[in-house]
Amino acid sequence: MMLLVPEMDWRVPVVEQWLTEVRPRFAPGDRWLMCLSPLLYRCGEVSTNVAGRSMVRSDARRNRNRILAAAHEAFAEDGDASMNQIAQRAGVGPGTLYRNYPSREALILDIYQEEVEQLVGSVSESLTTQTPLEALRSWTSVLVDAMRKKHALGSALTPGIQKAVTEQTYGPVIAAITLLFDAGKADGSIRADAEPGDFLQLTGALWRAAEDRTQPMLALILDGLDAGRHR
């Protein structure tokens, strides 16, 4: 005997469709009804749970993004901004904030991580619109600004968190500088003996300088990298 069951849309809760469309077609006690009911109810439970978890994850991502955006703005205005101020700016409750970030340090660490990811991810695009030396100049300016912000918030971080920030960001930053250097060495604009690690050490002095001295000092560093000046 072939059982004819209407085509079901598995993208909607199965239980609801089962109750409204399929079950009424069977007589009470029908053996097909007895066999199918547990299966379909179980499918409905799974479908509903999966949809629910997906919605929760989506809400959690939105909340996390709102908190990070609010924290960026708050710390840019005041390095001593409190967690409650950030929660208010993000439009979330303290509970939501602390579920995502149990401490101010955890929030700051995530901000650094996001900034580094954006900074590293911008290198390839910069190289499509600028020469390697120009891209290195603009990219380094953004890096120095990020380093200044990190220093401004440094008092809020324990030595352990400061070490974690350095460990998490050093590798990606060196990789980005290497990409810029490789492009410059390939077109002959950057010295072949230039080392990314040396360059990063030199840029460490820029964020300590007065802001109006950043570009002149950066120009001196880039002049030292310019292969055309050393031929």
N, CA and C of each residue as an Amber inpcrd file, in Angstrom:
protein
   693
   0.8480000  -1.1820000   0.0000000   0.0000000   0.0000000   0.0000000
   0.8890000   1.2380000   0.0000000   0.5950000   2.1660000  -0.9050000
   1.3770000   3.3920000  -0.9510000   0.7070000   4.4450000  -0.0870000
   1.4970000   5.0480000   0.7910000   0.9820000   6.0920000   1.6600000
   1.1840000   7.4280000   0.9710000   0.1050000   8.1450000   0.7280000
   0.1640000   9.4400000   0.0800000   0.1070000  10.5270000   1.1420000
   1.2330000  11.1680000   1.3520000   1.3120000  12.2520000   2.3330000
   1.6510000  13.5240000   1.5910000   0.9290000  14.6070000   1.8360000
   1.2000000  15.8530000   1.1250000   2.6460000  16.2850000   1.3030000
   3.1830000  16.9320000   0.2470000   4.5450000  17.4440000   0.3490000
   4.6160000  18.4670000   1.4720000   5.6240000  18.3290000   2.3340000
   5.7210000  19.1970000   3.5020000   6.9030000  20.1460000   3.3580000
   6.6930000  21.3590000   3.8320000   7.7530000  22.3610000   3.8070000
   8.5410000  22.2430000   5.0980000   9.7600000  21.6830000   4.9890000
  10.5650000  21.4390000   6.1930000  11.2190000  22.7090000   6.7220000
  10.9760000  23.8390000   6.0510000  11.5410000  25.0890000   6.5550000
  10.6700000  25.7140000   7.6380000   9.4150000  25.2040000   7.8100000
   8.5240000  25.7210000   8.8430000   8.3890000  24.6590000   9.8970000
   7.9610000  25.0080000  11.1240000   7.7980000  24.0040000  12.1600000
   6.9170000  22.8550000  11.6830000   7.4570000  21.6470000  11.7380000
   6.7720000  20.4840000  11.1910000   5.5090000  20.1510000  11.9790000
   5.5540000  20.3330000  13.2720000   4.3980000  19.9640000  14.0930000
   3.1580000  20.7170000  13.6500000   3.3070000  22.0290000  13.4080000
   2.1550000  22.8360000  13.0110000   1.5590000  22.3290000  11.7140000
   2.3880000  22.0080000  10.7440000   1.8990000  21.5280000   9.4580000
   1.2620000  20.1410000   9.6040000   1.8710000  19.3210000  10.4430000
   1.3450000  17.9800000  10.6870000  -0.0560000  18.0440000  11.2810000
  -0.2380000  18.9220000  12.2630000  -1.5290000  19.0150000  12.9350000
  -2.6100000  19.5700000  12.0240000  -2.2790000  20.5220000  11.1700000
  -3.2990000  21.2050000  10.3710000  -3.5760000  20.5490000   9.0250000
  -2.6030000  19.8290000   8.4580000  -2.7680000  19.3370000   7.0900000
  -2.7970000  17.8120000   6.9660000  -1.9980000  17.1380000   7.7880000
  -1.8460000  15.7020000   7.5840000  -2.6970000  14.8810000   8.5340000
  -2.6200000  15.1510000   9.8040000  -3.2980000  14.3040000  10.7830000
  -4.7980000  14.1780000  10.5360000  -5.5160000  15.2670000  10.1720000
  -6.9650000  15.1200000   9.9520000  -7.3390000  14.1150000   8.8780000
  -6.4360000  13.7040000   8.0300000  -6.7450000  12.7840000   6.9430000
  -6.7500000  11.3280000   7.4000000  -6.3030000  11.0820000   8.6330000
  -6.2670000   9.7180000   9.1420000  -7.3670000   9.5140000  10.1780000
  -7.8740000   8.2930000  10.2100000  -8.8490000   7.9420000  11.2490000
  -8.1160000   7.6810000  12.5570000  -8.7430000   7.9860000  13.6990000
  -8.0970000   7.7070000  14.9810000  -7.6930000   6.2370000  15.0710000
  -6.5010000   5.9720000  15.5230000  -6.0430000   4.5990000  15.6770000
  -5.4400000   4.0100000  14.4300000  -5.4700000   4.7400000  13.3210000
  -4.8780000   4.2370000  12.0850000  -3.4030000   3.9260000  12.3290000
  -2.9640000   2.7390000  11.8050000  -1.6050000   2.3180000  12.1040000
  -0.5720000   3.2610000  11.5010000  -0.8710000   3.8980000  10.3570000
   0.0600000   4.8580000   9.7840000   0.1810000   6.1020000  10.6660000
  -0.9450000   6.4850000  11.2440000  -0.9360000   7.6270000  12.1540000
  -0.0870000   7.3140000  13.3710000  -0.2420000   6.0820000  13.8960000
   0.5110000   5.6860000  15.0840000   2.0130000   5.6250000  14.7910000
   2.3780000   5.2470000  13.5610000   3.7960000   5.1590000  13.2030000
   4.4040000   6.5300000  12.9350000   3.6360000   7.3790000  12.2740000
   4.1840000   8.6580000  11.8480000   4.2240000   9.7030000  12.9450000
   3.2870000   9.6420000  13.8750000   3.1880000  10.7030000  14.8780000
   4.4810000  10.9210000  15.6630000   5.0710000   9.8600000  16.2470000
   6.3030000  10.0970000  17.0090000   7.4200000  10.6910000  16.1540000
   7.5360000  10.2020000  14.8980000   8.5910000  10.6940000  14.0150000
   8.4160000  12.1710000  13.7110000   7.1890000  12.5540000  13.3440000
   6.9610000  13.9250000  12.9440000   7.0330000  14.8820000  14.1180000
   6.5530000  14.4260000  15.2680000   6.6760000  15.2930000  16.4360000
   8.1450000  15.5110000  16.7920000   8.9340000  14.4370000  16.6340000
  10.3570000  14.5600000  16.9170000  11.0100000  15.5030000  15.9110000
  10.6490000  15.3880000  14.6370000  11.1820000  16.2800000  13.6150000
  10.7980000  17.7290000  13.9110000   9.5710000  17.9010000  14.3330000
   9.1190000  19.2450000  14.6740000   9.9010000  19.8170000  15.8270000
  10.1930000  18.9760000  16.8090000  10.9680000  19.4330000  17.9620000
  12.3630000  19.8510000  17.5400000  12.9920000  19.0190000  16.6870000
  14.3280000  19.3260000  16.2120000  14.3180000  20.6020000  15.3870000
  13.3220000  20.7100000  14.4760000  13.2340000  21.8860000  13.6200000
  13.0680000  23.1510000  14.4430000  12.1930000  23.0800000  15.4350000
  11.9440000  24.2420000  16.2790000  13.1870000  24.5980000  17.0860000
  13.8650000  23.5630000  17.6250000  15.0650000  23.8310000  18.4200000
  16.1690000  24.4620000  17.5850000  16.3610000  23.9410000  16.3680000
  17.3950000  24.4810000  15.4910000  17.0920000  25.9270000  15.1490000
  15.8130000  26.2050000  14.8060000  15.4310000  27.5770000  14.4840000
  15.6340000  28.4850000  15.6840000  15.2970000  27.9630000  16.8630000
  15.4580000  28.7570000  18.0740000  16.9050000  29.0750000  18.3590000
  17.7730000  28.0470000  18.2020000  19.1930000  28.2780000  18.4480000
  19.7670000  29.2640000  17.4440000  19.3240000  29.1600000  16.1930000
  19.8010000  30.0740000  15.1640000  19.4130000  31.5080000  15.4960000
  18.1770000  31.6770000  15.9820000  17.7100000  33.0100000  16.3410000
  18.5180000  33.5660000  17.5220000  18.7950000  32.6830000  18.4920000
  19.5750000  33.1090000  19.6540000  20.9720000  33.5360000  19.2290000
  21.5890000  32.7290000  18.3420000  22.9330000  33.0750000  17.8760000
  22.9240000  34.3980000  17.1320000  21.8900000  34.6100000  16.3100000
  21.7850000  35.8520000  15.5590000  21.6330000  37.0490000  16.4910000
  20.7810000  36.9020000  17.5060000  20.6010000  37.9810000  18.4890000
  21.9000000  38.2430000  19.2430000  22.6020000  37.1720000  19.6060000
  23.8580000  37.3170000  20.3450000  24.8930000  38.0590000  19.5020000
  24.9610000  37.7280000  18.1990000  25.9090000  38.4270000  17.3160000
  25.5710000  39.9040000  17.2080000  24.2750000  40.1940000  17.0790000
  23.8640000  41.5980000  16.9810000  24.2200000  42.3550000  18.2520000
  23.9400000  41.7370000  19.3970000  24.2610000  42.3880000  20.6660000
  25.7600000  42.6210000  20.8000000  26.5270000  41.6200000  20.4080000
  27.9890000  41.7390000  20.5060000  28.5000000  42.8620000  19.6130000
  27.9630000  42.9390000  18.3970000  28.3790000  43.9960000  17.4750000
  27.9990000  45.3750000  18.0090000  26.8100000  45.4760000  18.6020000
  26.3710000  46.7520000  19.1620000  27.2610000  47.1620000  20.3310000
  27.6240000  46.1950000  21.1520000  28.4910000  46.4890000  22.2990000
  29.8670000  46.9550000  21.8170000  30.4340000  46.2630000  20.8270000
  31.7500000  46.6510000  20.3140000  31.7190000  48.0440000  19.7000000
  30.6720000  48.3270000  18.9220000  30.5570000  49.6530000  18.3020000
  30.4310000  50.7360000  19.3710000  29.6130000  50.4680000  20.3930000
  29.4300000  51.4440000  21.4710000  30.7260000  51.6420000  22.2500000
  31.4570000  50.5460000  22.4730000  32.7170000  50.6420000  23.2150000
  33.7540000  51.4480000  22.4360000  33.8110000  51.2380000  21.1170000
  34.7250000  52.0260000  20.2840000  34.4520000  53.5210000  20.4700000
  33.1770000  53.8940000  20.3780000  32.7970000  55.3010000  20.4980000
  33.0780000  55.8280000  21.9020000  32.7190000  55.0330000  22.8980000
  32.8770000  55.4790000  24.2850000  34.3430000  55.6770000  24.6420000
  35.1910000  54.7250000  24.2690000  36.6140000  54.8320000  24.6070000
  37.2980000  55.9260000  23.8040000  36.7850000  56.2200000  22.5940000
  37.3560000  57.3100000  21.8030000  37.0960000  58.6500000  22.4870000
  35.9490000  58.7550000  23.1450000  35.5940000  59.9900000  23.8550000
  36.2170000  60.0550000  25.2380000  36.2700000  58.9020000  25.9130000
  36.7630000  58.8610000  27.2820000  37.3610000  57.4940000  27.5720000
  38.6660000  57.4520000  27.7310000  39.3410000  56.1780000  27.9850000
  38.9210000  55.5230000  29.2760000  38.2700000  56.2710000  30.1600000
  37.8250000  55.7250000  31.4460000  36.3390000  55.3910000  31.4530000
  35.7340000  55.3130000  30.2770000  34.2990000  55.0000000  30.1980000
  34.0030000  53.6950000  30.9340000  32.9120000  53.6900000  31.6930000
  32.5580000  52.5180000  32.4960000  31.7750000  51.5090000  31.6810000
  31.6780000  50.3090000  32.1980000  30.9010000  49.2610000  31.5350000
  29.4280000  49.6450000  31.4690000  28.9010000  50.2900000  32.5190000
  27.5010000  50.7090000  32.5090000  27.2420000  51.7580000  31.4320000
  28.1720000  52.6720000  31.2500000  28.0280000  53.6780000  30.1930000
  28.0160000  53.0270000  28.8180000  28.8520000  52.0160000  28.6500000
  28.9070000  51.3170000  27.3600000  27.6110000  50.5520000  27.1230000
  27.0800000  49.9050000  28.1610000  25.8140000  49.1760000  28.0230000
  24.6960000  50.1280000  27.6330000  24.6410000  51.2990000  28.2690000
  23.6060000  52.2760000  27.9380000  23.7390000  52.7640000  26.5060000
  24.9550000  53.0180000  26.0850000  25.1800000  53.4850000  24.7170000
  24.7980000  52.4180000  23.7020000  25.0550000  51.1560000  24.0470000
  24.7420000  50.0450000  23.1380000  23.2640000  49.6910000  23.1530000
  22.5380000  50.1640000  24.1700000  21.1110000  49.8410000  24.2690000
  20.8650000  48.4260000  24.7450000  21.7710000  47.9040000  25.5690000
  21.5940000  46.5530000  26.1270000  21.6610000  46.6510000  27.6450000
  21.1530000  45.6390000  28.3130000  21.1980000  45.5970000  29.7580000
  22.5670000  45.1670000  30.2570000  22.8510000  45.4520000  31.5210000
  24.1360000  45.0280000  32.0940000  24.3530000  43.5220000  31.9940000
  23.2800000  42.7450000  32.1560000  23.4070000  41.2900000  32.0660000
  23.9020000  40.8460000  30.7070000  23.3470000  41.4480000  29.6490000
  23.7770000  41.1120000  28.2880000  25.2350000  41.4960000  28.0770000
  25.6090000  42.6630000  28.5830000  26.9970000  43.1050000  28.4380000
  27.9550000  42.1420000  29.1130000  27.6440000  41.7630000  30.3550000
  28.5710000  40.9160000  31.1140000  28.5450000  39.4590000  30.6580000
  27.4670000  39.0270000  30.0050000  27.4780000  37.6790000  29.4130000
  28.4690000  37.6280000  28.2540000  28.5500000  38.7140000  27.5080000
  29.4860000  38.7690000  26.3850000  30.8970000  39.1050000  26.8390000
  30.9910000  40.0160000  27.8030000  32.2960000  40.4660000  28.2830000
  32.2700000  40.5460000  29.8070000  32.7650000  39.5140000  30.4620000
  32.6950000  39.4660000  31.9280000  33.5350000  40.5340000  32.6220000
  34.4300000  41.1970000  31.8910000  35.2500000  42.2390000  32.4850000
  35.5520000  43.3060000  31.4360000  35.9590000  44.4650000  31.9100000
  36.3470000  45.5590000  31.0210000  37.5610000  45.1620000  30.1980000
  38.4420000  44.4050000  30.8040000  39.6400000  43.9560000  30.0930000
  39.2870000  43.0470000  28.9220000  38.3240000  42.1610000  29.1290000
  37.9110000  41.2640000  28.0480000  37.3430000  42.0570000  26.8740000
  36.6040000  43.1180000  27.1900000  36.0290000  43.9700000  26.1450000
  37.1330000  44.6990000  25.3890000  38.0760000  45.2700000  26.1090000
  39.1750000  45.9950000  25.4680000  40.0110000  45.0600000  24.5950000
  40.2320000  43.8530000  25.0740000  41.0030000  42.8700000  24.3090000
  40.3070000  42.5440000  22.9960000  38.9820000  42.4170000  23.0220000
  38.2290000  42.1180000  21.8080000  38.2530000  43.3110000  20.8430000
  38.2380000  44.5260000  21.4010000  38.3330000  45.7160000  20.5590000
  39.6570000  45.7290000  19.8110000  40.7460000  45.4560000  20.5240000
  42.0570000  45.4030000  19.8860000  42.0760000  44.3600000  18.7720000
  41.5130000  43.1930000  19.0830000  41.5120000  42.1060000  18.1120000
  40.7570000  42.5070000  16.8480000  39.6130000  43.1490000  17.0170000
  38.8190000  43.5810000  15.8690000  39.5680000  44.6370000  15.0560000
  40.2080000  45.5790000  15.7390000  40.9520000  46.6260000  15.0370000
  42.1000000  46.0390000  14.2230000  42.7920000  45.0730000  14.8100000
  43.9170000  44.4580000  14.1040000  43.4170000  43.6910000  12.8790000
  42.3200000  42.9690000  13.0360000  41.7630000  42.2330000  11.9020000
  41.3930000  43.1770000  10.7650000  40.7820000  44.3180000  11.0950000
  40.4180000  45.2910000  10.0670000  41.6590000  45.8900000   9.4210000
  42.6530000  46.1770000  10.2560000  43.8860000  46.7750000   9.7620000
  44.6220000  45.8220000   8.8210000  44.7480000  44.5810000   9.2390000
  45.4230000  43.5790000   8.4170000  44.6460000  43.3210000   7.1290000
  43.3230000  43.2800000   7.2440000  42.4940000  43.0150000   6.0740000
  42.5030000  44.1350000   5.0440000  42.9490000  45.3310000   5.4420000
  42.9250000  46.4750000   4.5200000  44.1450000  46.5270000   3.6020000
  45.1510000  45.7140000   3.8780000  46.4110000  45.8030000   3.1260000
  46.2110000  45.4940000   1.6470000  45.5640000  44.3940000   1.3580000
  45.4000000  43.9830000  -0.0460000  44.6620000  45.0410000  -0.8540000
  43.6250000  45.6030000  -0.2650000  42.8620000  46.6370000  -0.9690000
  43.7150000  47.8830000  -1.2000000  44.5120000  48.2620000  -0.2000000
  45.3800000  49.4380000  -0.3400000  46.3630000  49.2710000  -1.4970000
  46.8590000  48.0650000  -1.6540000  47.8500000  47.8130000  -2.7090000
  47.2420000  47.8460000  -4.1060000  45.9140000  47.7580000  -4.1960000
  45.2730000  47.8390000  -5.5180000  45.0710000  49.2860000  -5.9620000
  45.1490000  50.2250000  -5.0220000  44.8940000  51.6300000  -5.3560000
  46.0970000  52.5430000  -5.1150000  47.1330000  52.0190000  -4.4380000
  48.2950000  52.8400000  -4.1210000  49.5790000  52.0870000  -4.4310000
  50.6650000  52.8310000  -4.5950000  51.9670000  52.1850000  -4.7250000
  52.3200000  51.5720000  -3.3680000  53.2350000  50.6210000  -3.3340000
  53.5870000  50.0080000  -2.0490000  54.0260000  51.0080000  -0.9830000
  54.8490000  52.0000000  -1.3540000  55.3060000  52.9920000  -0.3720000
  54.1500000  53.8660000   0.1150000  53.2520000  54.2460000  -0.7890000
  52.0870000  55.0450000  -0.3890000  51.1730000  54.2300000   0.5200000
  50.9740000  52.9720000   0.1520000  50.1300000  52.0960000   0.9700000
  50.7500000  51.8940000   2.3480000  52.0750000  51.7570000   2.3850000
  52.7620000  51.5840000   3.6640000  52.6120000  52.8330000   4.5290000
  52.6820000  54.0060000   3.9170000  52.5450000  55.2560000   4.6570000
  51.1510000  55.3770000   5.2780000  50.1180000  55.1750000   4.4760000
  48.7550000  55.3300000   4.9820000  48.4210000  54.2460000   6.0040000
  48.8820000  53.0170000   5.7360000  48.6080000  51.9040000   6.6580000
  49.3050000  52.1260000   7.9910000  50.5510000  52.5990000   7.9550000
  51.2940000  52.8310000   9.1860000  50.6650000  53.9530000  10.0050000
  50.1210000  54.9530000   9.3470000  49.4550000  56.0460000  10.0600000
  48.2720000  55.5200000  10.8680000  47.5130000  54.6010000  10.2660000
  46.3860000  53.9960000  10.9810000  46.8950000  53.1290000  12.1270000
  47.9800000  52.3920000  11.8800000  48.5670000  51.5520000  12.9230000
  49.0110000  52.3910000  14.1240000  49.6610000  53.5060000  13.8600000
  50.1410000  54.3700000  14.9480000  48.9730000  54.9200000  15.7490000
  47.8940000  55.2890000  15.0640000  46.7070000  55.7850000  15.7600000
  46.1410000  54.7040000  16.6760000  46.1140000  53.4690000  16.1860000
  45.6260000  52.3540000  17.0110000  46.5440000  52.1220000  18.2100000
  47.8450000  52.2790000  18.0100000  48.7990000  52.1050000  19.1070000
  48.6080000  53.1860000  20.1690000  48.2940000  54.4000000  19.7460000
  48.0350000  55.4820000  20.7010000  46.8120000  55.1510000  21.5590000
  45.7690000  54.6490000  20.9050000  44.5570000  54.2990000  21.6390000
  44.8510000  53.1760000  22.6420000  45.6350000  52.2140000  22.2050000
  46.0030000  51.1170000  23.0970000  46.7520000  51.6430000  24.3160000
  47.6660000  52.5870000  24.0870000  48.4250000  53.1540000  25.2010000
  47.5050000  53.9250000  26.1430000  46.5190000  54.6490000  25.5830000
  45.6010000  55.4350000  26.4080000  44.7770000  54.5450000  27.3180000
  44.4750000  53.3320000  26.8520000  43.6780000  52.4050000  27.6580000
  44.5560000  51.4710000  28.4840000  45.8690000  51.6110000  28.3330000
  46.7870000  50.6760000  28.9800000  46.6420000  50.6140000  30.4850000
  46.2770000  51.7430000  31.1100000  46.1610000  51.7560000  32.5660000
  45.0310000  50.8590000  33.0530000  44.0910000  50.5560000  32.1500000
  42.9610000  49.7100000  32.5390000  43.2910000  48.2340000  32.4120000
  44.4710000  47.9170000  31.8860000  44.8180000  46.5280000  31.6280000
  45.8840000  46.0300000  32.5990000  45.7320000  44.8160000  33.0290000
  46.7510000  44.1930000  33.8660000  47.9330000  43.7990000  32.9750000
  49.0940000  43.5810000  33.5620000  50.2440000  43.1410000  32.7550000
  49.9420000  41.8800000  31.9470000  49.1480000  40.9840000  32.5170000
  48.8070000  39.7560000  31.8080000  48.0000000  40.0210000  30.5520000
  47.0320000  40.9420000  30.6400000  46.2150000  41.2760000  29.4770000
  47.0480000  42.0300000  28.4460000  47.9300000  42.9240000  28.9130000
  48.8050000  43.6360000  27.9790000  49.6800000  42.6540000  27.1970000
  50.1570000  41.6340000  27.8890000  50.9630000  40.6090000  27.2190000
  50.1220000  39.8450000  26.2050000  48.8630000  39.5450000  26.5720000
  47.9710000  38.8250000  25.6540000  47.6910000  39.6570000  24.4090000
  47.5160000  40.9650000  24.5920000  47.2850000  41.8580000  23.4490000
  48.4750000  41.7930000  22.5000000  49.6830000  41.8900000  23.0630000
  50.8910000  41.8560000  22.2330000  51.0240000  40.5280000  21.4900000
  50.7680000  39.4390000  22.1910000  50.9100000  38.1210000  21.5740000
  49.8870000  37.9110000  20.4600000  48.6730000  38.4240000  20.6600000
  47.6250000  38.2270000  19.6620000  47.8040000  39.1130000  18.4410000
  48.4040000  40.2710000  18.6190000  48.4760000  41.2260000  17.5130000
  49.8110000  41.2110000  16.7690000  50.8760000  40.7590000  17.4080000
  52.1960000  40.8490000  16.7790000  52.2560000  40.0750000  15.4620000
  51.8530000  38.8270000  15.4850000  51.9390000  37.9930000  14.2840000
  51.1730000  38.5620000  13.0980000  49.8800000  38.9030000  13.2570000
  49.1240000  39.4660000  12.1370000  49.7000000  40.7900000  11.6220000
  50.1930000  41.6360000  12.5310000  50.7560000  42.9200000  12.1040000
  52.0410000  42.7010000  11.3010000  52.8940000  41.8080000  11.7680000
  54.1210000  41.4900000  11.0310000  53.7740000  40.9220000   9.6490000
  52.7460000  40.0810000   9.5910000  52.3330000  39.5080000   8.3020000
  51.8700000  40.6030000   7.3430000  51.1600000  41.6050000   7.8670000
  50.6850000  42.7000000   7.0220000  51.8580000  43.5420000   6.5140000
  52.8000000  43.8410000   7.4000000  53.9800000  44.6100000   6.9860000
  54.7740000  43.8260000   5.9420000  54.8820000  42.5220000   6.1400000
  55.6060000  41.6740000   5.1810000  54.9630000  41.7480000   3.8060000
  53.6360000  41.7410000   3.7570000  52.9210000  41.8270000   2.4810000
  53.2310000  43.1580000   1.7850000  53.2470000  44.2360000   2.5540000
  53.5570000  45.5470000   1.9830000  55.0190000  45.6080000   1.5150000
  55.9150000  45.0680000   2.3320000  57.3240000  45.0600000   1.9600000
  57.5620000  44.2210000   0.7110000  56.9440000  43.0670000   0.6460000
  57.1420000  42.1850000  -0.5050000  56.6900000  42.8720000  -1.7990000
  55.5800000  43.6160000  -1.7160000  55.0970000  44.3310000  -2.9030000
  56.1010000  45.4130000  -3.3100000  56.6670000  46.1060000  -2.3010000
  57.6400000  47.1480000  -2.6000000  58.9580000  46.5940000  -3.1150000
  59.3630000  45.4660000  -2.5690000  60.6030000  44.8470000  -3.0560000
  60.4160000  44.3240000  -4.4780000  59.2190000  43.8590000  -4.7720000
  58.9530000  43.3190000  -6.1130000  59.0030000  44.4040000  -7.1820000
  58.5400000  45.6060000  -6.8380000  58.5770000  46.6760000  -7.8540000
  59.8090000  47.5720000  -7.7110000  60.6950000  47.2140000  -6.7740000
  61.9520000  47.9370000  -6.6340000  61.8730000  49.2200000  -5.8450000
  60.7550000  49.4760000  -5.1490000  60.6170000  50.7360000  -4.4150000
  61.0690000  50.6280000  -2.9620000  61.1640000  49.4100000  -2.4360000
  61.5830000  49.2060000  -1.0480000  62.8710000  48.3820000  -1.0350000
  63.7880000  48.7760000  -0.1830000  65.0780000  48.1040000  -0.0990000
  64.9290000  46.6030000   0.1320000  65.7700000  45.8450000  -0.5040000
  65.6850000  44.3810000  -0.4160000  66.0450000  43.8650000   0.9690000
  66.8440000  44.6580000   1.7240000  67.2640000  44.1940000   3.0420000
  66.3480000  44.6840000   4.1730000  65.2330000  45.3260000   3.8340000
  64.3100000  45.8400000   4.8560000  63.6170000  44.6880000   5.5670000
  63.5470000  44.7780000   6.8860000  62.9410000  43.7240000   7.6990000
  61.6660000  44.2370000   8.3820000  60.5620000  43.4990000   8.2850000
  59.3060000  43.9280000   8.9170000  59.4290000  44.1610000  10.4220000
  60.1840000  43.2960000  11.1050000  60.3410000  43.4420000  12.5450000
  61.0400000  44.7430000  12.9180000  62.0640000  45.1160000  12.1320000
  62.7730000  46.3760000  12.3870000  61.8350000  47.5640000  12.1880000
  61.0330000  47.4880000  11.1400000  60.1030000  48.5830000  10.8440000
  59.0840000  48.7400000  11.9720000  58.5740000  47.6260000  12.4780000
  57.5880000  47.7030000  13.5620000  58.2070000  48.3310000  14.8120000
  59.4550000  48.0000000  15.0890000  60.1280000  48.6000000  16.2400000
  60.2630000  50.1130000  16.0760000  60.5860000  50.5510000  14.8690000
  60.7280000  51.9840000  14.6120000  59.3900000  52.7090000  14.7620000
  58.3200000  52.0840000  14.2950000  57.0100000  52.7320000  14.4080000
  56.5720000  52.8400000  15.8630000  57.1710000  52.0230000  16.7320000
  56.8360000  52.1080000  18.1450000  57.1530000  53.4690000  18.7350000
  58.1110000  54.1820000  18.1110000  58.4620000  55.5110000  18.6080000
  57.4540000  56.5670000  18.1520000  56.6920000  56.2740000  17.1090000
  55.8000000  57.2880000  16.5400000  54.6200000  57.6050000  17.4520000
  54.0350000  56.5800000  18.0770000  52.8690000  56.8740000  18.9010000
  53.2500000  57.6080000  20.1810000  54.5190000  57.5400000  20.5560000
  54.9710000  58.2600000  21.7510000  55.2430000  59.7410000  21.4500000
  55.4290000  60.0520000  20.1810000  55.7270000  61.4290000  19.7940000
  54.4390000  62.2620000  19.7640000  54.5950000  63.5790000  19.7470000
  53.4340000  64.4610000  19.5980000  52.7640000  64.1690000  18.2540000
  51.4510000  64.2900000  18.2180000  50.7170000  63.9120000  17.0020000
  51.1660000  64.7200000  15.7890000  51.5370000  65.9830000  15.9970000
  51.9430000  66.7870000  14.8400000  53.3370000  66.4260000  14.3270000
  54.0230000  65.5300000  15.0410000  55.3410000  65.0780000  14.5900000
  55.2920000  63.6900000  13.9570000  54.1320000  63.0650000  13.9900000
  54.0230000  61.6930000  13.4850000  54.4050000  61.5920000  12.0130000
  53.8060000  62.4250000  11.1660000  54.0540000  62.3220000   9.7280000
  55.4880000  62.6950000   9.3590000  56.0790000  63.7640000   9.9250000
  57.4930000  64.0360000   9.6030000  58.4140000  62.8940000  10.0040000
  58.1660000  62.3000000  11.1710000  59.0090000  61.1870000  11.6120000
  58.7940000  59.9580000  10.7370000  57.5420000  59.7140000  10.3500000
  57.2520000  58.5860000   9.4700000  57.9290000  58.7810000   8.1180000
  57.9710000  60.0330000   7.6450000  58.6330000  60.3180000   6.3720000
  60.1170000  59.9590000   6.4380000  60.7520000  60.2400000   7.5740000
  62.1670000  59.8830000   7.7330000  62.3620000  58.3650000   7.6660000
  61.4570000  57.6320000   8.3140000  61.5620000  56.1670000   8.3070000
  61.3740000  55.6270000   6.8940000  60.3880000  56.1690000   6.1850000
  60.1150000  55.6870000   4.8280000  61.2390000  56.0760000   3.8680000
  61.8640000  57.2260000   4.1040000  63.0150000  57.6020000   3.2760000
  64.1280000  56.5520000   3.4120000  64.2720000  56.0180000   4.6150000
  65.2930000  54.9880000   4.8250000  64.9710000  53.6870000   4.1170000
  63.6870000  53.4630000   3.8360000  63.2660000  52.2400000   3.1320000
  63.2980000  52.3910000   1.6190000  63.2910000  53.6270000   1.1650000
  63.1800000  53.9220000  -0.2720000  64.4230000  53.4250000  -1.0150000
  64.2330000  52.4240000  -1.8390000  65.3530000  51.8350000  -2.5660000
  65.9900000  52.8190000  -3.5130000  65.1870000  53.7630000  -4.0360000
  65.7190000  54.7480000  -4.9900000  66.7410000  55.6730000  -4.3700000
  66.7070000  55.8570000  -3.0780000  67.6500000  56.7400000  -2.4060000
  68.9590000  56.0530000  -2.0550000  69.0150000  54.7400000  -2.2850000
  70.2070000  53.9870000  -1.8640000  70.8820000  53.2910000  -3.0490000
  70.6380000  53.7890000  -4.2330000  71.2840000  53.1920000  -5.4040000
  72.5750000  53.9020000  -5.7180000
